[in-house]
């Protein structure tokens, strides 16, 4: 349910044609040079990126690569390579000092893929990534990693990607027996709450409802003002299989008081609670639990094996709601991010 789905402006710049990246602050003379990956070297660079990533990240990268295709030139604008020594451009895999990819995503966000330990190439590549997102005016670029993946908080912060948040990943089992057990113990939705599906039919109304839920939120509050709501919703829409009927406005006494957004991940047996939130004046009434219960019921009725979500670790009230409803933690992730508030 986290608002992270996907930058400070600076004097750094990035050439558009495979040229060397320039910085406002000079790098040491012997630092590897960073540039956009030449098309001929793209397969070797992607192989090197895959092989140097932590094992868990490789699976995600493979899924992305299969969906994009290596020949999709527009997708590889953000594929950066570092060359050993004073070479203007590497021509073979053996000449790659390091590699990184800024994957541009719907909703004006980006995901950074970069191995954790590439020696002298670490800082230049991270700074190259920062230069890329600044030049493209991408408001939110993030690197999501595990505690034990080996990333240096100090290096990431110095290069423009400070630690932004810690996420807790949760799931609830929706198998037949588990569903009977869980649903029998869950509180019933209060009669006062209504769920209106197909909320995107009136986008302006949905945006107003979601905006209300951001007021005083403990869920990644630093994201306030970073992107307009239409970009936020575009990012939500791109996650998993989009079911318009399962984008809900939550109503009480005829007023919109919250939102719930669900998506399916076909082939995995998962549904995801992409986002849920309540307006500040109606928090503390137990209605958050009722919204989550509705999400569980919807996912179970569609045959999901489990419902998953991610929560800001600082959002203890939300974590307590999920735990009471049978969710268990399966992972934590650190988010390093570069943010740039819109004008």
Residue frames as qw, qx, qy, qz and C-alpha x, y, z in Angstrom:
[[0.000, 0.884, 0.468, 0.000, 0.00, 0.00, 0.00],
 [0.428, -0.513, 0.050, 0.742, 3.04, 2.24, -0.01],
 [0.359, 0.874, 0.085, -0.317, 3.03, 5.35, -2.18],
 [0.121, -0.588, 0.673, 0.431, 6.37, 4.26, -3.64],
 [0.882, 0.331, 0.234, -0.241, 5.45, 2.34, -6.75],
 [0.359, 0.329, 0.587, 0.647, 8.13, 4.93, -9.60],
 [0.764, 0.181, 0.153, 0.600, 15.51, 15.19, -7.75],
 [0.188, -0.813, -0.011, 0.551, 17.07, 17.98, -7.15],
 [0.620, 0.770, 0.039, 0.148, 17.90, 19.89, -10.31],
 [0.611, -0.580, 0.261, 0.472, 21.62, 20.26, -10.82],
 [0.225, 0.793, -0.372, -0.427, 24.27, 21.42, -13.24],
 [0.461, -0.183, 0.835, 0.238, 25.05, 17.86, -14.27],
 [0.604, 0.498, -0.175, -0.596, 24.25, 16.96, -17.86],
 [0.672, -0.022, 0.731, 0.117, 24.02, 13.88, -20.06],
 [0.191, 0.368, -0.558, -0.719, 24.75, 13.74, -23.76],
 [0.782, 0.227, 0.266, -0.516, 22.03, 12.09, -25.81],
 [0.791, 0.516, -0.282, -0.172, 24.25, 10.21, -28.25],
 [0.957, -0.059, -0.160, 0.235, 26.46, 7.94, -26.22],
 [0.319, 0.699, -0.325, 0.551, 28.85, 10.68, -25.19],
 [0.477, -0.058, -0.652, 0.587, 30.64, 10.96, -21.87],
 [0.350, -0.816, -0.450, -0.088, 28.61, 12.27, -18.96],
 [0.289, 0.461, -0.272, 0.794, 29.74, 15.57, -17.46],
 [0.504, -0.617, -0.552, 0.246, 29.46, 16.70, -13.84],
 [0.088, -0.947, 0.021, -0.308, 29.46, 19.99, -12.04],
 [0.535, -0.718, 0.446, -0.011, 31.93, 18.49, -9.54],
 [0.520, 0.571, -0.621, -0.134, 34.97, 16.97, -11.25],
 [0.978, -0.205, 0.021, -0.023, 35.79, 13.30, -10.73],
 [0.517, -0.608, 0.502, 0.335, 39.36, 12.17, -10.05],
 [0.327, 0.621, -0.534, -0.472, 41.46, 11.89, -13.20],
 [0.087, 0.234, -0.962, -0.114, 41.77, 8.11, -12.89],
 [0.543, 0.196, 0.606, -0.547, 38.04, 7.51, -12.29],
 [0.354, 0.261, 0.833, 0.336, 36.25, 5.30, -14.84],
 [0.203, 0.128, -0.221, -0.945, 34.43, 7.27, -17.51],
 [0.366, 0.387, 0.788, -0.308, 30.66, 6.84, -17.66],
 [0.227, 0.224, -0.432, -0.844, 28.67, 7.01, -20.89],
 [0.800, 0.217, 0.163, -0.536, 25.50, 5.79, -22.54],
 [0.651, -0.143, 0.727, 0.169, 26.03, 2.20, -23.64],
 [0.246, 0.376, -0.589, -0.672, 26.79, 1.86, -27.38],
 [0.839, 0.125, 0.007, -0.530, 24.11, -0.23, -29.12],
 [0.710, 0.363, -0.603, -0.035, 26.64, -2.85, -30.24],
 [0.220, 0.269, -0.796, 0.496, 27.70, -3.46, -26.64],
 [0.584, -0.311, 0.097, -0.744, 24.16, -3.57, -25.22],
 [0.909, -0.134, -0.347, -0.185, 23.79, -7.39, -24.98],
 [0.651, 0.138, -0.542, 0.513, 27.17, -7.73, -23.23],
 [0.059, -0.345, 0.360, -0.865, 26.37, -4.86, -20.87],
 [0.727, -0.297, -0.043, -0.617, 23.00, -6.37, -19.93],
 [0.882, -0.034, -0.460, 0.093, 24.62, -9.75, -19.35],
 [0.412, 0.229, -0.515, 0.716, 27.20, -8.10, -17.10],
 [0.372, -0.369, 0.184, -0.832, 24.45, -6.22, -15.26],
 [0.870, -0.223, -0.247, -0.364, 22.53, -9.45, -14.67],
 [0.825, 0.048, -0.486, 0.284, 25.54, -11.44, -13.53],
 [0.307, 0.253, -0.454, 0.798, 26.75, -8.77, -11.08],
 [0.492, -0.468, -0.016, -0.734, 23.38, -8.11, -9.42],
 [0.360, -0.197, 0.792, -0.451, 22.41, -9.87, -6.17],
 [0.048, 0.104, 0.969, 0.219, 20.65, -13.15, -6.94],
 [0.192, 0.580, 0.704, -0.361, 17.17, -11.96, -5.93],
 [0.214, 0.689, -0.042, -0.691, 17.36, -8.92, -8.21],
 [0.057, -0.237, 0.797, 0.553, 18.34, -11.05, -11.19],
 [0.198, 0.418, 0.887, 0.014, 14.91, -12.66, -11.30],
 [0.179, 0.799, 0.351, -0.455, 13.20, -9.28, -11.50],
 [0.021, 0.619, -0.433, -0.654, 15.62, -8.04, -14.15],
 [0.164, 0.007, 0.908, 0.387, 15.02, -11.11, -16.33],
 [0.223, 0.632, 0.726, -0.155, 11.25, -10.53, -16.17],
 [0.127, 0.821, 0.039, -0.555, 11.73, -6.91, -17.24],
 [0.077, -0.458, 0.662, 0.588, 14.10, -7.79, -20.07],
 [0.241, 0.248, 0.914, 0.214, 11.70, -10.39, -21.45],
 [0.210, 0.767, 0.549, -0.257, 8.92, -7.82, -21.53],
 [0.059, 0.840, -0.124, -0.525, 11.03, -5.11, -23.23],
 [0.841, 0.445, 0.188, 0.244, 13.34, -6.83, -25.68],
 [0.586, -0.397, 0.160, 0.688, 16.95, -5.83, -26.22],
 [0.351, 0.295, 0.459, 0.761, 16.16, -4.08, -29.51],
 [0.110, -0.883, -0.449, -0.086, 13.77, -1.57, -27.89],
 [0.491, 0.357, -0.140, 0.782, 16.11, 1.40, -28.29],
 [0.245, -0.703, -0.023, -0.667, 14.01, 3.87, -26.29],
 [0.820, -0.545, -0.160, -0.075, 14.18, 1.60, -23.23],
 [0.849, -0.132, -0.085, 0.505, 17.97, 1.72, -23.18],
 [0.168, 0.846, -0.059, 0.503, 18.57, 5.46, -23.07],
 [0.467, -0.777, 0.287, -0.309, 19.38, 4.96, -19.41],
 [0.972, -0.093, -0.001, 0.217, 21.80, 2.03, -19.85],
 [0.009, 0.929, -0.362, 0.072, 25.14, 3.40, -18.65],
 [0.942, 0.018, -0.142, 0.305, 28.57, 1.82, -18.79],
 [0.297, -0.892, 0.309, 0.142, 31.87, 2.74, -17.20],
 [0.807, 0.507, -0.246, 0.177, 35.11, 2.24, -19.15],
 [0.800, -0.402, -0.005, 0.445, 38.43, 1.23, -17.66],
 [0.540, -0.196, 0.179, 0.799, 41.19, 3.81, -17.68],
 [0.083, 0.521, -0.056, -0.848, 41.05, 6.62, -20.22],
 [0.209, 0.242, 0.828, 0.461, 39.14, 4.76, -22.94],
 [0.280, 0.014, -0.112, -0.953, 36.57, 6.95, -24.65],
 [0.807, -0.011, 0.012, -0.590, 34.18, 4.01, -25.00],
 [0.506, -0.246, 0.827, -0.019, 34.39, 0.29, -24.22],
 [0.547, 0.340, -0.513, -0.568, 34.05, -2.08, -27.17],
 [0.610, -0.001, -0.791, -0.049, 34.08, -5.47, -25.42],
 [0.712, -0.615, -0.281, -0.191, 32.70, -6.89, -22.17],
 [0.780, -0.181, -0.266, 0.537, 36.22, -7.16, -20.75],
 [0.283, 0.298, -0.056, 0.910, 36.57, -3.38, -20.96],
 [0.418, -0.691, -0.319, -0.495, 33.47, -2.73, -18.81],
 [0.170, 0.237, -0.641, 0.710, 34.46, -1.36, -15.42],
 [0.179, 0.292, 0.729, -0.592, 30.79, -1.23, -14.44],
 [0.145, -0.315, -0.659, -0.668, 27.23, -0.97, -15.67],
 [0.159, 0.337, 0.617, -0.693, 23.93, 0.55, -14.47],
 [0.031, -0.386, -0.694, -0.607, 20.46, 0.92, -15.94],
 [0.235, 0.218, 0.372, -0.871, 17.87, 3.58, -15.18],
 [0.044, 0.364, 0.882, 0.296, 14.59, 1.91, -16.18],
 [0.233, -0.014, 0.033, -0.972, 12.01, 4.59, -16.94],
 [0.020, 0.343, 0.929, -0.136, 8.52, 3.65, -15.73],
 [0.132, -0.655, -0.521, -0.532, 4.96, 4.95, -16.21],
 [0.443, -0.836, -0.322, 0.031, 3.99, 7.82, -13.96],
 [0.218, 0.850, -0.280, 0.389, 7.29, 9.69, -14.34],
 [0.681, -0.622, 0.384, -0.045, 9.29, 7.38, -12.09],
 [0.600, 0.554, -0.578, 0.008, 12.40, 5.28, -12.61],
 [0.912, -0.388, 0.131, 0.012, 13.95, 2.16, -11.14],
 [0.144, 0.797, -0.587, -0.006, 17.74, 2.00, -10.79],
 [0.996, -0.042, 0.012, 0.074, 19.46, -1.33, -11.47],
 [0.267, 0.788, -0.501, 0.239, 23.08, -1.22, -10.38],
 [0.835, -0.095, -0.491, 0.231, 25.30, -3.94, -8.86],
 [0.524, -0.847, -0.093, 0.012, 26.45, -3.19, -5.30],
 [0.550, -0.663, 0.358, 0.361, 30.22, -3.53, -5.64],
 [0.756, 0.588, 0.137, 0.254, 31.87, -2.45, -8.87],
 [0.677, -0.169, -0.032, 0.716, 34.90, -0.91, -7.24],
 [0.203, -0.289, 0.052, 0.934, 35.97, 2.46, -8.59],
 [0.082, -0.284, -0.613, -0.732, 32.93, 2.55, -10.91],
 [0.174, -0.565, -0.767, 0.249, 30.37, 2.73, -8.07],
 [0.069, -0.644, -0.250, 0.720, 30.38, 6.47, -7.50],
 [0.043, 0.254, -0.456, -0.852, 30.73, 7.53, -11.17],
 [0.148, -0.284, -0.856, -0.407, 27.82, 5.29, -12.19],
 [0.151, -0.647, -0.670, 0.331, 25.57, 6.49, -9.39],
 [0.045, -0.576, -0.015, 0.816, 26.40, 10.08, -10.26],
 [0.054, 0.052, -0.682, -0.728, 25.72, 9.28, -13.89],
 [0.134, -0.498, -0.851, -0.098, 22.32, 7.92, -12.90],
 [0.114, -0.682, -0.405, 0.599, 21.62, 11.10, -10.93],
 [0.018, -0.374, 0.332, 0.866, 22.62, 13.20, -13.94],
 [0.065, -0.197, -0.836, -0.508, 20.30, 11.16, -16.17],
 [0.131, -0.645, -0.748, 0.091, 17.19, 11.54, -13.99],
 [0.112, -0.637, -0.158, 0.746, 17.91, 15.25, -13.51],
 [0.008, -0.217, 0.524, 0.823, 18.29, 15.82, -17.24],
 [0.191, -0.313, -0.828, -0.425, 15.04, 13.92, -17.91],
 [0.333, -0.272, 0.217, -0.876, 13.32, 15.71, -15.01],
 [0.626, -0.246, -0.728, -0.137, 12.14, 12.43, -13.52],
 [0.395, -0.694, 0.155, -0.582, 10.63, 13.32, -10.13],
 [0.751, -0.440, 0.430, -0.241, 11.19, 9.95, -8.42],
 [0.688, 0.421, -0.591, -0.003, 14.03, 7.50, -9.09],
 [0.690, -0.539, 0.364, -0.317, 14.59, 4.66, -6.67],
 [0.458, 0.351, -0.813, 0.078, 16.94, 1.81, -5.87],
 [0.788, -0.385, 0.135, -0.461, 15.21, -0.90, -3.80],
 [0.517, 0.393, -0.741, 0.169, 17.56, -3.40, -2.12],
 [0.824, -0.448, -0.346, -0.002, 17.88, -5.85, 0.75],
 [0.453, -0.856, 0.250, -0.017, 19.92, -5.18, 3.88],
 [0.719, -0.383, 0.518, 0.261, 22.40, -7.89, 2.97],
 [0.740, 0.632, 0.194, 0.127, 22.86, -6.99, -0.71],
 [0.712, -0.152, 0.085, 0.680, 26.03, -5.04, 0.04],
 [0.233, 0.776, 0.216, 0.546, 25.05, -1.49, -0.95],
 [0.430, -0.142, -0.348, 0.821, 26.87, 1.33, 0.84],
 [0.057, -0.871, -0.472, 0.122, 24.56, 3.95, 2.33],
 [0.300, -0.702, 0.122, 0.634, 27.46, 6.43, 2.39],
 [0.278, -0.085, 0.627, 0.722, 28.31, 5.96, -1.30],
 [0.099, 0.606, 0.731, 0.298, 24.66, 6.12, -2.39],
 [0.146, -0.884, -0.335, 0.291, 24.03, 9.29, -0.40],
 [0.314, -0.578, 0.271, 0.703, 27.20, 11.03, -1.58],
 [0.207, 0.029, 0.705, 0.678, 26.30, 10.25, -5.19],
 [0.320, -0.019, -0.172, -0.931, 22.76, 11.64, -4.90],
 [0.661, -0.245, -0.596, -0.385, 20.66, 8.68, -3.76],
 [0.169, -0.350, 0.663, -0.640, 20.17, 9.00, 0.03],
 [0.119, -0.243, -0.956, 0.110, 18.26, 6.39, 1.98],
 [0.315, -0.274, -0.228, -0.880, 14.61, 7.35, 1.70],
 [0.756, -0.260, 0.137, -0.586, 12.58, 4.66, 3.45],
 [0.062, -0.179, 0.981, -0.045, 12.45, 1.09, 4.65],
 [0.680, -0.021, -0.287, -0.674, 9.61, -1.05, 3.36],
 [0.408, -0.115, 0.862, -0.278, 7.99, -4.05, 5.02],
 [0.482, 0.097, -0.646, -0.584, 6.51, -6.63, 2.63],
 [0.463, -0.030, 0.706, -0.535, 3.49, -8.56, 3.94],
 [0.434, -0.014, -0.713, -0.550, 1.15, -11.28, 2.72],
 [0.603, -0.071, 0.557, -0.566, -1.94, -13.11, 3.91],
 [0.076, -0.034, 0.965, 0.249, -2.68, -16.70, 2.84],
 [0.575, 0.172, 0.045, -0.799, -5.99, -17.02, 0.98],
 [0.214, 0.052, -0.958, -0.185, -6.07, -20.79, 0.53],
 [0.522, -0.422, -0.553, -0.493, -9.50, -22.35, 1.06],
 [0.636, -0.469, -0.553, 0.264, -8.94, -23.37, 4.68],
 [0.358, -0.152, -0.211, 0.897, -7.05, -20.18, 5.47],
 [0.156, -0.310, -0.293, -0.891, -9.76, -18.09, 3.88],
 [0.572, -0.551, -0.553, -0.254, -12.48, -19.68, 6.00],
 [0.617, -0.404, -0.424, 0.526, -10.40, -19.20, 9.13],
 [0.274, -0.042, -0.041, 0.960, -9.38, -15.62, 8.39],
 [0.217, -0.362, -0.367, -0.829, -12.68, -14.34, 7.10],
 [0.569, -0.558, -0.596, -0.097, -14.58, -15.82, 10.04],
 [0.556, -0.469, -0.342, 0.596, -12.38, -13.84, 12.42],
 [0.247, 0.168, 0.137, 0.945, -12.37, -10.53, 10.56],
 [0.159, 0.463, 0.453, -0.745, -14.60, -7.65, 11.62],
 [0.382, 0.631, 0.640, 0.215, -17.53, -7.04, 9.33],
 [0.209, 0.252, 0.171, 0.929, -17.50, -3.82, 7.31],
 [0.114, 0.397, 0.509, -0.755, -19.61, -1.20, 9.08],
 [0.378, 0.658, 0.648, 0.067, -22.90, -0.55, 7.27],
 [0.047, 0.905, 0.047, -0.421, -21.81, 3.07, 6.92],
 [0.204, -0.535, 0.605, 0.554, -18.97, 2.15, 4.52],
 [0.793, 0.529, 0.256, -0.161, -19.60, 1.67, 0.81],
 [0.449, -0.345, 0.588, 0.578, -17.14, 0.63, -1.90],
 [0.578, 0.727, 0.124, -0.349, -17.75, 2.18, -5.33],
 [0.717, -0.071, 0.518, 0.461, -15.82, 0.32, -8.04],
 [0.500, 0.559, 0.390, 0.535, -14.61, 1.70, -11.37],
 [0.268, -0.800, -0.199, 0.499, -13.46, 4.82, -9.57],
 [0.362, -0.224, 0.394, 0.814, -11.46, 5.92, -12.62],
 [0.214, 0.649, 0.642, 0.347, -14.65, 6.80, -14.44],
 [0.083, -0.970, -0.104, -0.206, -14.39, 10.12, -12.61],
 [0.732, 0.161, -0.288, 0.596, -10.65, 10.72, -12.35],
 [0.011, 0.581, -0.185, 0.793, -10.96, 14.18, -10.86],
 [0.718, -0.541, 0.003, -0.438, -13.09, 12.79, -8.05],
 [0.946, -0.126, -0.197, 0.222, -10.68, 9.92, -7.44],
 [0.510, 0.396, -0.261, 0.718, -7.73, 12.29, -7.37],
 [0.297, -0.632, 0.151, -0.700, -9.47, 14.44, -4.78],
 [0.883, -0.417, -0.065, -0.203, -10.17, 11.39, -2.62],
 [0.868, 0.059, -0.218, 0.443, -6.59, 10.13, -2.82],
 [0.236, 0.569, -0.216, 0.757, -5.26, 13.64, -2.11],
 [0.577, -0.643, 0.055, -0.501, -7.32, 13.68, 1.09],
 [0.954, -0.270, -0.110, 0.073, -5.66, 10.47, 2.25],
 [0.666, 0.355, -0.248, 0.607, -2.19, 12.03, 1.92],
 [0.181, -0.761, 0.156, -0.603, -2.90, 14.68, 4.56],
 [0.511, -0.603, 0.484, -0.375, -0.98, 13.75, 7.70],
 [0.969, 0.107, -0.204, -0.090, -0.04, 10.34, 6.31],
 [0.548, -0.639, 0.531, 0.101, 2.76, 8.25, 7.80],
 [0.847, 0.237, 0.430, 0.202, 3.21, 6.46, 4.49],
 [0.585, 0.144, 0.283, 0.747, 6.30, 8.00, 2.84],
 [0.024, 0.891, 0.336, -0.305, 5.30, 11.62, 3.64],
 [0.278, -0.538, 0.351, 0.714, 8.37, 12.96, 1.79],
 [0.312, 0.261, 0.744, 0.529, 6.57, 12.14, -1.47],
 [0.131, 0.819, 0.471, -0.301, 4.11, 14.98, -0.94],
 [0.176, 0.894, -0.081, -0.405, 4.32, 17.40, -3.85],
 [0.406, -0.368, 0.689, 0.474, 6.74, 15.27, -5.85],
 [0.055, 0.123, 0.792, 0.596, 4.28, 14.24, -8.59],
 [0.506, -0.013, -0.019, -0.862, 0.79, 15.35, -9.60],
 [0.660, -0.010, 0.639, -0.395, -1.96, 12.84, -8.87],
 [0.819, 0.475, -0.071, -0.314, -2.47, 11.89, -12.52],
 [0.431, 0.573, -0.693, 0.075, 1.13, 10.62, -12.64],
 [0.329, -0.292, 0.794, -0.421, 0.73, 8.79, -9.33],
 [0.782, 0.206, 0.405, -0.428, -2.37, 7.01, -10.63],
 [0.696, 0.581, -0.376, -0.190, -0.63, 6.20, -13.92],
 [0.122, 0.495, -0.833, 0.214, 2.08, 4.47, -11.90],
 [0.549, -0.055, 0.693, -0.464, -0.50, 2.49, -9.92],
 [0.796, 0.411, 0.059, -0.440, -2.23, 1.51, -13.15],
 [0.547, 0.589, -0.587, -0.094, 0.94, -0.06, -14.53],
 [0.183, -0.405, 0.843, -0.303, 1.43, -2.45, -11.61],
 [0.375, 0.110, 0.908, -0.149, 0.26, -5.98, -12.29],
 [0.043, 0.404, 0.767, 0.497, -2.92, -6.66, -14.26],
 [0.151, 0.005, 0.159, -0.976, -5.14, -3.62, -14.21],
 [0.092, -0.505, -0.855, -0.071, -8.74, -4.30, -13.09],
 [0.075, -0.370, -0.064, -0.924, -10.69, -1.00, -13.39],
 [0.612, -0.533, -0.402, -0.424, -13.60, -2.43, -11.39],
 [0.767, -0.438, -0.354, 0.307, -11.29, -2.94, -8.42],
 [0.253, 0.189, -0.178, 0.932, -10.31, 0.68, -8.09],
 [0.302, -0.670, -0.678, -0.008, -12.64, 1.81, -5.32],
 [0.118, -0.516, 0.174, -0.830, -13.83, 5.03, -3.81],
 [0.341, -0.310, -0.810, 0.363, -14.65, 4.46, -0.15],
 [0.232, -0.513, -0.184, -0.806, -17.74, 6.30, 1.06],
 [0.244, -0.367, -0.768, 0.464, -19.36, 7.01, 4.40],
 [0.079, 0.697, 0.468, -0.537, -22.56, 8.99, 4.86],
 [0.512, 0.803, 0.303, 0.041, -22.51, 9.92, 1.18],
 [0.010, 0.937, -0.325, -0.129, -19.01, 11.41, 1.37],
 [0.825, 0.389, -0.337, 0.232, -15.80, 10.14, -0.25],
 [0.525, -0.802, 0.267, -0.105, -13.51, 9.34, 2.67],
 [0.513, -0.500, 0.663, 0.218, -10.87, 7.09, 1.15],
 [0.653, 0.535, -0.407, -0.348, -9.62, 4.90, -1.69],
 [0.732, -0.249, 0.633, 0.038, -8.67, 1.29, -2.33],
 [0.557, 0.632, -0.421, -0.337, -6.71, 0.07, -5.38],
 [0.784, -0.200, 0.588, 0.002, -6.12, -3.61, -6.15],
 [0.500, 0.602, -0.512, -0.356, -4.28, -5.44, -8.93],
 [0.976, -0.046, 0.207, -0.046, -3.65, -9.02, -9.97],
 [0.024, -0.667, 0.700, 0.255, -0.27, -10.58, -10.72],
 [0.926, 0.210, -0.073, -0.305, -1.18, -13.39, -13.14],
 [0.770, 0.367, -0.497, 0.157, 0.88, -16.55, -12.91],
 [0.187, 0.381, -0.662, 0.618, 2.00, -15.87, -9.34],
 [0.443, -0.475, -0.759, 0.048, -1.26, -16.55, -7.54],
 [0.272, -0.331, -0.379, 0.820, -1.04, -13.06, -6.02],
 [0.043, 0.866, 0.344, 0.362, -3.28, -10.08, -5.81],
 [0.447, 0.012, -0.282, 0.849, -1.71, -6.87, -4.54],
 [0.146, -0.890, -0.387, 0.192, -3.13, -4.14, -2.39],
 [0.516, 0.470, 0.079, 0.712, -1.55, -1.32, -4.39],
 [0.056, 0.244, -0.257, 0.933, -2.93, 1.51, -2.27],
 [0.364, -0.682, -0.621, -0.126, -5.44, 2.18, 0.47],
 [0.241, 0.058, -0.334, 0.909, -5.95, 5.26, 2.57],
 [0.177, -0.759, -0.624, 0.051, -8.45, 7.19, 4.66],
 [0.071, 0.756, 0.016, 0.650, -8.94, 10.92, 5.00],
 [0.242, 0.239, -0.612, 0.714, -7.51, 12.31, 8.24],
 [0.445, -0.284, 0.227, -0.818, -10.88, 13.22, 9.89],
 [0.893, -0.118, -0.104, -0.423, -12.14, 9.61, 9.80],
 [0.552, 0.322, -0.729, 0.247, -9.01, 7.80, 10.95],
 [0.051, -0.231, 0.742, -0.627, -9.04, 5.94, 14.24],
 [0.697, -0.019, 0.171, -0.696, -12.53, 4.45, 13.79],
 [0.603, -0.094, 0.792, -0.015, -11.40, 1.00, 12.72],
 [0.694, 0.624, 0.122, -0.337, -12.40, 1.63, 9.13],
 [0.192, 0.674, -0.678, -0.222, -8.91, 0.90, 7.81],
 [0.330, -0.142, 0.930, -0.084, -9.34, -2.71, 8.93],
 [0.628, 0.476, 0.512, -0.343, -12.67, -2.85, 7.12],
 [0.480, 0.750, -0.294, -0.347, -11.06, -1.65, 3.88],
 [0.021, 0.488, -0.868, -0.091, -8.35, -4.30, 4.14],
 [0.512, 0.118, 0.811, -0.257, -11.00, -6.93, 4.89],
 [0.651, 0.636, 0.159, -0.381, -12.78, -5.93, 1.68],
 [0.306, 0.697, -0.604, -0.234, -9.50, -6.30, -0.23],
 [0.251, -0.250, 0.931, -0.087, -9.00, -9.79, 1.23],
 [0.612, 0.350, 0.622, -0.341, -12.52, -10.82, 0.28],
 [0.570, 0.718, -0.137, -0.374, -12.19, -9.52, -3.30],
 [0.166, 0.595, -0.774, -0.139, -8.86, -11.30, -3.84],
 [0.373, -0.079, 0.904, -0.193, -10.17, -14.55, -2.34],
 [0.657, 0.482, 0.419, -0.401, -13.30, -14.49, -4.49],
 [0.562, 0.724, -0.304, -0.260, -11.10, -14.21, -7.58],
 [0.988, 0.073, -0.102, 0.092, -9.14, -17.30, -6.61],
 [0.224, 0.777, -0.483, 0.335, -5.96, -15.61, -5.38],
 [0.788, -0.114, -0.534, 0.285, -3.64, -17.71, -3.25],
 [0.481, -0.445, -0.332, 0.679, -2.49, -14.69, -1.30],
 [0.106, 0.954, 0.176, 0.220, -2.87, -10.92, -0.98],
 [0.682, -0.101, -0.119, 0.714, 0.40, -8.97, -0.75],
 [0.026, 0.973, 0.127, 0.189, 1.33, -5.39, 0.07],
 [0.595, 0.144, -0.274, 0.742, 4.26, -3.18, 1.02],
 [0.335, -0.898, -0.275, -0.067, 4.15, -0.74, 3.94],
 [0.198, 0.728, -0.371, 0.542, 6.48, 2.02, 5.08],
 [0.618, -0.139, -0.672, 0.383, 8.20, 0.60, 8.18],
 [0.072, 0.058, -0.368, 0.925, 7.55, 3.92, 9.94],
 [0.526, -0.226, -0.235, -0.785, 3.79, 3.52, 9.49],
 [0.000, 0.082, -0.923, 0.377, 3.18, 1.53, 12.66],
 [0.557, 0.206, 0.408, -0.693, -0.63, 2.05, 12.74],
 [0.724, 0.384, -0.338, -0.463, -0.96, 0.50, 9.28],
 [0.354, 0.322, -0.874, 0.083, 1.36, -2.37, 10.17],
 [0.263, -0.025, 0.778, -0.569, -0.75, -3.10, 13.26],
 [0.703, 0.286, 0.106, -0.642, -3.92, -3.27, 11.14],
 [0.665, 0.394, -0.581, -0.256, -2.39, -5.76, 8.72],
 [0.168, 0.259, -0.904, 0.296, -0.95, -7.94, 11.47],
 [0.460, 0.057, 0.598, -0.654, -4.30, -8.11, 13.26],
 [0.767, 0.376, 0.010, -0.520, -5.88, -9.32, 10.03],
 [0.940, -0.011, 0.336, 0.049, -3.44, -12.19, 9.58],
 [0.584, 0.761, -0.245, 0.140, -0.73, -10.67, 7.40],
 [0.802, -0.460, 0.167, 0.343, 2.81, -11.86, 8.03],
 [0.077, 0.875, -0.373, -0.298, 6.10, -10.27, 7.02],
 [0.948, 0.169, 0.194, 0.189, 8.17, -12.00, 4.36],
 [0.658, 0.248, 0.051, 0.709, 10.82, -9.37, 3.56],
 [0.140, -0.890, -0.116, 0.418, 12.15, -5.89, 4.19],
 [0.637, 0.461, 0.217, 0.579, 13.76, -3.57, 1.68],
 [0.275, -0.595, -0.045, 0.754, 15.76, -0.35, 1.85],
 [0.458, 0.777, 0.366, 0.229, 14.83, 2.38, -0.64],
 [0.355, -0.383, 0.142, 0.841, 17.46, 4.81, -1.86],
 [0.344, 0.753, 0.548, 0.124, 15.82, 7.59, -3.85],
 [0.235, -0.079, 0.139, 0.959, 16.42, 10.77, -5.76],
 [0.105, 0.742, 0.645, -0.149, 13.48, 13.18, -5.54],
 [0.158, 0.030, 0.174, 0.972, 12.68, 16.41, -7.32],
 [0.205, 0.586, 0.597, -0.508, 9.56, 18.34, -6.36],
 [0.353, 0.572, 0.547, 0.498, 7.53, 19.61, -9.30],
 [0.119, 0.132, -0.027, 0.984, 7.38, 23.35, -9.91]]
